[in-house]
Amino acid sequence: DNVATHSTPIVAPLNSRTRAAMLRQGKKLALLVYDFATYPKVRKYAINRIHRLLGKHDSLEKAFSFSLSDIALFGGHARFSADWQTDRDTVYTLVVFDLTSGLKWVTPVSGT
């Protein structure tokens, strides 16, 4: 098996180990935030779409790490929308973090 010791999956859970790996690799984090309880089937779909995107644009994998996060970890919809200045009715939000500079970009993702 030729898997590197410090490798992470393309769509990895966000934790201290994967965050450290992203910092080491100099990658930005693309984090899709949504309500896991309301949309339980989105996880598989989102992972599939990320893999398809990378299949078409392989340079993205060199620049970004990808993760999914439950909006509950951010305090729910009301807290998330207040903290991140998003519409409370937004179903999905894409947050991109530059872990080295601390810059972040937030955008609602259309679709249900």
N, C-alpha and C positions, 0 to 999 in steps of 0.2 A: 504494500500500500504506500503510495507516494504523497500522502497527506502531510502537510507541514505541522509541526508540533503546535504552533501558535495560530493555526488557521481557524477561521470562523465560517459558519455557513453564510450563504449569500444574504438570507434574511435571518438575522440572529436576534435572540432575545436581548434586550438592553439591560446589561448588568455591569458590574465593575470590571469584569474580565473582558467583555466585548468592548467596553468603552476604552479600556487601556490599549487594546489591540487597534482600535480605530485611531487613537492618538499616535501610536507607534507608526502606523501606516500613513499618517497624514491625511486621512479621509474625512470628508464631511459626513454627517449622519442625516439620512432621510428617514423621518419617523412618521408613519401614518397612524394618526390617533382617531379612534372611533369607539363606540359603545359595544364592547364584546358581548354583553348580555342580550342587547337588542338585535344585534347582527352576528349571530354565532357562525354563520357559514361564510362570512366575508374573509376570514383568515386564509382559507385555502385558495379562494379566488384571488386575493391580493398577492399572495406569494406566487401564484401562477403568472399573474400579470407582470410582476417584477422580473421573473425569469424570462418572460417573452420580451420585455423591454430590453433587458441586457443582451438577449440573443440578437437583437437588431442594432444595439448601440453598445458594443462591448467596452468602449472607453469609459462608460459610466461606472463600471465595476472598479476601475482603478481610482476613481475620484470619490465614490460614495460607498458607505455601508448602509444597509437597510434594516429597519426594524418596525414592528407593529406595537402599539401601546393602547391599553384600555383607558378610556377617558376617566374611568373611576380612579385611576392612579393620580390624576390631576385634580381630584375633588369633584368630579361630575361635570355635566354640561354648564351649569350656571357659573361655577368657579372657573372652569377652563375659559369660557367666553369672556369673563371679566378680566382674567389674568392675561389672556392672549389677544384681547380685542377682536374676537370673532363673533359672528352671529350665533345666538344660542341655538338656532334651529339647524345649524350646519351639521350634516351627518358625518362627514369625514374631513379631517384637517391634515394637511401635509406640513410638517415642521422640519426645516432643514437647519442643522446646527453646524457651525464651523467650530469644532471643539478646541482648536488652538487659539482662535481670536475671541471666542465667545459670541460672535455675531450669530443672529438667527433670522430666519425668514419664515413667515407663516402665511399659508394660503388655504382657503377652503377648497375642497375638491367636490365638483358637482357629481350628481348621480345618487341613486339609492339602491 
